[in-house]
């Protein structure tokens, strides 16, 4: 099965969005610093954007 099927891409996007929520809570609870949070957030948002573009190309 192809790793980049629309359903798999949607699953990856959902996982990254869930990770954004977890990271936000870690920052709020002062487990991670603002700098670390921003780095992780930017990385995840970039991955979500890339996968969203890939999903568009599948349709």
SEPABA-322361 format. One record per atom (N, C-alpha, C, CB): atom name; x, y, z; residue number from 1. Coordinates in Angstrom, 1 decimal, decimal comma. Atoms other than C-alpha are relative to their C-alpha. Glycine has a CB too. Example, Ala and Ser with C-alpha at 12.3 -4.5 7.8 and 13.67 -1.06 7.14 Angstrom:
NODE lumse     xx     yy     zz balo
NODE     N    0,9   -1,2    0,0    1
NODE    CA   12,3   -4,5    7,8    1
NODE     C    0,9    1,2    0,0    1
NODE    CB   -1,0    0,0    1,2    1
NODE     N   -0,9   -1,1    0,0    2
NODE    CA   13,7   -1,1    7,1    2
NODE     C   -0,8    1,1    0,8    2
NODE    CB    0,4    0,5   -1,4    2
// end
This chain:
NODE lumse     xx     yy     zz balo
NODE     N    0,8   -1,2    0,0    1
NODE    CA    0,0    0,0    0,0    1
NODE     C    0,9    1,2    0,0    1
NODE    CB   -0,9    0,0    1,2    1
NODE     N   -0,7   -1,3    0,1    2
NODE    CA    1,2    3,5   -0,9    2
NODE     C    0,0    0,7    1,3    2
NODE    CB   -0,5    0,8   -1,1    2
NODE     N   -0,1   -0,8   -1,2    3
NODE    CA    2,5    5,5    2,1    3
NODE     C   -0,7    1,4   -0,1    3
NODE    CB    1,4    0,2    0,4    3
NODE     N    0,5   -1,4    0,2    4
NODE    CA    1,0    8,7    0,6    4
NODE     C   -1,4    0,0   -0,5    4
NODE    CB    0,9    0,8   -0,9    4
NODE     N    1,4    0,0    0,4    5
NODE    CA   -2,6    7,8    0,1    5
NODE     C   -0,7    1,1    0,8    5
NODE    CB   -0,7   -1,4    0,3    5
NODE     N    0,7   -1,1   -0,7    6
NODE    CA   -5,1   10,5    1,0    6
NODE     C   -0,3   -0,3    1,5    6
NODE    CB   -1,2    0,4   -0,7    6
NODE     N    0,4    0,3   -1,4    7
NODE    CA   -6,2    8,7    4,1    7
NODE     C    1,3    0,0    0,9    7
NODE    CB   -0,6   -1,4    0,0    7
NODE     N   -1,2    0,0   -0,8    8
NODE    CA   -2,6    8,2    5,3    8
NODE     C    0,5    1,4    0,3    8
NODE    CB    1,1   -0,8   -0,7    8
NODE     N   -0,5   -1,4   -0,2    9
NODE    CA   -1,8   11,9    4,7    9
NODE     C   -0,9    0,7    1,0    9
NODE    CB   -0,1    0,7   -1,4    9
NODE     N    0,9   -0,6   -1,0   10
NODE    CA   -4,9   12,9    6,7   10
NODE     C    0,3   -0,5    1,4   10
NODE    CB   -1,5   -0,4   -0,4   10
NODE     N   -0,4    0,6   -1,3   11
NODE    CA   -3,8   10,6    9,5   11
NODE     C    1,2    0,7    0,5   11
NODE    CB    0,2   -1,5   -0,1   11
NODE     N   -1,2   -0,7   -0,4   12
NODE    CA   -0,4   12,2    9,5   12
NODE     C   -0,3    1,5    0,5   12
NODE    CB    1,0    0,0   -1,1   12
NODE     N    0,4   -1,4   -0,4   13
NODE    CA   -1,9   15,7    9,6   13
NODE     C   -0,7    0,0    1,3   13
NODE    CB   -0,9    0,6   -1,1   13
NODE     N    0,6    0,1   -1,3   14
NODE    CA   -4,1   14,7   12,5   14
NODE     C    0,9   -0,2    1,1   14
NODE    CB   -1,1   -1,1   -0,1   14
NODE     N   -1,0    0,2   -1,0   15
NODE    CA   -1,2   13,4   14,4   15
NODE     C    0,8    1,2    0,3   15
NODE    CB    0,9   -1,2   -0,4   15
NODE     N   -0,8   -1,3   -0,2   16
NODE    CA    0,8   16,6   13,9   16
NODE     C   -0,8    1,0    0,7   16
NODE    CB    0,5    0,5   -1,4   16
NODE     N    0,9   -1,0   -0,7   17
NODE    CA   -2,2   18,7   15,0   17
NODE     C   -0,1   -0,4    1,5   17
NODE    CB   -1,4    0,1   -0,7   17
NODE     N    0,1    0,5   -1,4   18
NODE    CA   -2,5   16,5   18,1   18
NODE     C    1,3    0,4    0,7   18
NODE    CB   -0,3   -1,5    0,0   18
NODE     N   -1,3   -0,4   -0,6   19
NODE    CA    1,2   17,1   18,8   19
NODE     C    0,1    1,4    0,3   19
NODE    CB    1,1   -0,5   -0,9   19
NODE     N    0,0   -1,4   -0,3   20
NODE    CA    0,7   20,8   18,5   20
NODE     C   -0,8    0,3    1,3   20
NODE    CB   -0,7    0,8   -1,2   20
NODE     N    0,7   -0,2   -1,3   21
NODE    CA   -1,9   20,6   21,3   21
NODE     C    0,8   -0,4    1,2   21
NODE    CB   -1,4   -0,8   -0,1   21
NODE     N   -0,9    0,5   -1,1   22
NODE    CA    0,4   18,5   23,4   22
NODE     C    1,1    1,0    0,4   22
NODE    CB    0,6   -1,4   -0,3   22
NODE     N   -1,1   -0,9   -0,2   23
NODE    CA    3,2   20,9   22,9   23
NODE     C   -0,4    1,3    0,7   23
NODE    CB    0,7    0,3   -1,3   23
NODE     N    0,6   -1,2   -0,6   24
NODE    CA    1,0   23,9   23,8   24
NODE     C   -0,2   -0,2    1,4   24
NODE    CB   -1,3    0,4   -0,7   24
NODE     N    0,3    0,3   -1,4   25
NODE    CA    0,0   22,3   27,0   25
NODE     C    1,3   -0,2    0,8   25
NODE    CB   -0,8   -1,3    0,2   25
NODE     N   -1,3    0,1   -0,6   26
NODE    CA    3,7   21,5   27,8   26
NODE     C    0,5    1,4    0,3   26
NODE    CB    0,9   -0,8   -0,8   26
NODE     N   -0,5   -1,4   -0,2   27
NODE    CA    4,5   25,2   27,3   27
NODE     C   -0,8    0,7    1,1   27
NODE    CB   -0,1    0,7   -1,3   27
NODE     N    0,9   -0,6   -1,0   28
NODE    CA    1,5   26,3   29,4   28
NODE     C    0,4   -0,5    1,4   28
NODE    CB   -1,4   -0,2   -0,3   28
NODE     N   -0,4    0,6   -1,3   29
NODE    CA    2,6   24,0   32,2   29
NODE     C    1,5    0,2    0,3   29
NODE    CB   -0,3   -1,5    0,0   29
NODE     N   -1,4   -0,3   -0,2   30
NODE    CA    6,1   25,3   31,9   30
NODE     C    1,0   -1,2    0,0   30
NODE    CB    0,2    0,8    1,3   30
NODE     N   -0,9    1,2    0,1   31
NODE    CA    7,6   21,9   31,0   31
NODE     C    1,1    0,3   -1,0   31
NODE    CB   -0,8   -1,2   -0,4   31
NODE     N   -0,9   -0,4    1,0   32
NODE    CA    9,2   23,4   27,9   32
NODE     C    0,1    1,5   -0,1   32
NODE    CB   -0,3   -0,6   -1,4   32
NODE     N   -0,1   -1,5    0,1   33
NODE    CA   10,5   26,9   27,2   33
NODE     C   -0,7    0,5   -1,2   33
NODE    CB    1,5    0,4   -0,1   33
NODE     N    0,7   -0,6    1,1   34
NODE    CA    8,9   29,3   24,8   34
NODE     C    0,8   -0,2   -1,3   34
NODE    CB   -0,2    1,6    0,3   34
NODE     N   -0,9    0,2    1,1   35
NODE    CA   11,9   29,0   22,5   35
NODE     C   -0,2   -1,4   -0,6   35
NODE    CB    1,4    0,3    0,3   35
NODE     N    0,1    1,4    0,4   36
NODE    CA   11,6   25,2   22,3   36
NODE     C   -1,4   -0,2   -0,6   36
NODE    CB    0,2   -1,0    1,2   36
NODE     N    1,4    0,1    0,5   37
NODE    CA    7,8   25,5   21,9   37
NODE     C   -0,1    0,6   -1,4   37
NODE    CB   -1,0    0,7    0,9   37
NODE     N    0,1   -0,6    1,3   38
NODE    CA    8,2   27,9   19,0   38
NODE     C    0,7   -0,8   -1,1   38
NODE    CB    0,5    1,4    0,0   38
NODE     N   -0,7    0,8    1,0   39
NODE    CA   10,7   25,7   17,2   39
NODE     C   -0,8   -1,2   -0,4   39
NODE    CB    1,4   -0,4    0,6   39
NODE     N    0,9    1,2    0,3   40
NODE    CA    8,5   22,6   17,5   40
NODE     C   -1,2    0,4   -0,7   40
NODE    CB   -0,3   -0,7    1,4   40
NODE     N    1,3   -0,5    0,7   41
NODE    CA    5,4   24,6   16,5   41
NODE     C    0,3    0,3   -1,5   41
NODE    CB   -0,5    1,2    0,7   41
NODE     N   -0,3   -0,3    1,4   42
NODE    CA    7,1   25,9   13,4   42
NODE     C    0,3   -1,2   -0,8   42
NODE    CB    1,2    1,0   -0,1   42
NODE     N   -0,3    1,3    0,6   43
NODE    CA    8,4   22,5   12,5   43
NODE     C   -1,3   -0,8   -0,4   43
NODE    CB    0,9   -0,9    0,8   43
NODE     N    1,2    0,7    0,2   44
NODE    CA    5,0   20,9   12,9   44
NODE     C   -0,9    0,7   -1,0   44
NODE    CB   -0,8   -0,2    1,3   44
NODE     N    0,8   -0,8    0,9   45
NODE    CA    3,2   23,7   11,0   45
NODE     C    0,5   -0,2   -1,4   45
NODE    CB   -0,1    1,4    0,4   45
NODE     N   -0,6    0,2    1,3   46
NODE    CA    5,6   23,3    8,1   46
NODE     C   -0,3   -1,4   -0,5   46
NODE    CB    1,6    0,2    0,1   46
NODE     N    0,3    1,4    0,4   47
NODE    CA    5,0   19,5    8,0   47
NODE     C   -1,5    0,0   -0,4   47
NODE    CB    0,3   -1,0    1,1   47
NODE     N    1,5    0,0    0,3   48
NODE    CA    1,2   20,1    8,1   48
NODE     C   -0,2    0,7   -1,4   48
NODE    CB   -0,8    0,7    1,1   48
NODE     N    0,1   -0,7    1,2   49
NODE    CA    1,5   22,6    5,3   49
NODE     C    0,4   -0,8   -1,2   49
NODE    CB    0,8    1,3    0,0   49
NODE     N   -0,5    0,8    1,0   50
NODE    CA    3,6   20,3    3,2   50
NODE     C   -1,0   -1,2   -0,3   50
NODE    CB    1,4   -0,6    0,3   50
NODE     N    0,9    1,1    0,2   51
NODE    CA    1,2   17,4    3,7   51
NODE     C   -1,3    0,5   -0,6   51
NODE    CB   -0,3   -0,8    1,3   51
NODE     N    1,2   -0,6    0,5   52
NODE    CA   -1,8   19,6    3,0   52
NODE     C    0,1    0,2   -1,5   52
NODE    CB   -0,4    1,3    0,7   52
NODE     N   -0,3   -0,2    1,4   53
NODE    CA   -0,2   20,5   -0,4   53
NODE     C    0,0   -1,3   -0,7   53
NODE    CB    1,3    0,8   -0,2   53
NODE     N    0,0    1,3    0,6   54
NODE    CA    0,4   16,9   -1,1   54
NODE     C   -1,4   -0,6   -0,1   54
NODE    CB    0,9   -1,0    0,9   54
NODE     N    1,4    0,5    0,0   55
NODE    CA   -3,2   16,0   -0,2   55
NODE     C   -0,8    0,7   -1,2   55
NODE    CB   -0,7    0,3    1,3   55
NODE     N    0,7   -0,7    1,0   56
NODE    CA   -4,4   18,7   -2,6   56
NODE     C    0,3   -0,6   -1,4   56
NODE    CB    0,4    1,5    0,0   56
NODE     N   -0,4    0,6    1,2   57
NODE    CA   -2,4   17,1   -5,4   57
NODE     C   -0,6   -1,4   -0,3   57
NODE    CB    1,5   -0,1   -0,1   57
NODE     N    0,6    1,4    0,1   58
NODE    CA   -4,0   13,7   -4,7   58
NODE     C   -1,5    0,2   -0,6   58
NODE    CB    0,0   -0,7    1,3   58
NODE     N    1,4   -0,2    0,4   59
NODE    CA   -7,5   15,2   -5,5   59
NODE     C   -0,1    0,5   -1,4   59
NODE    CB   -0,7    0,9    1,0   59
// end
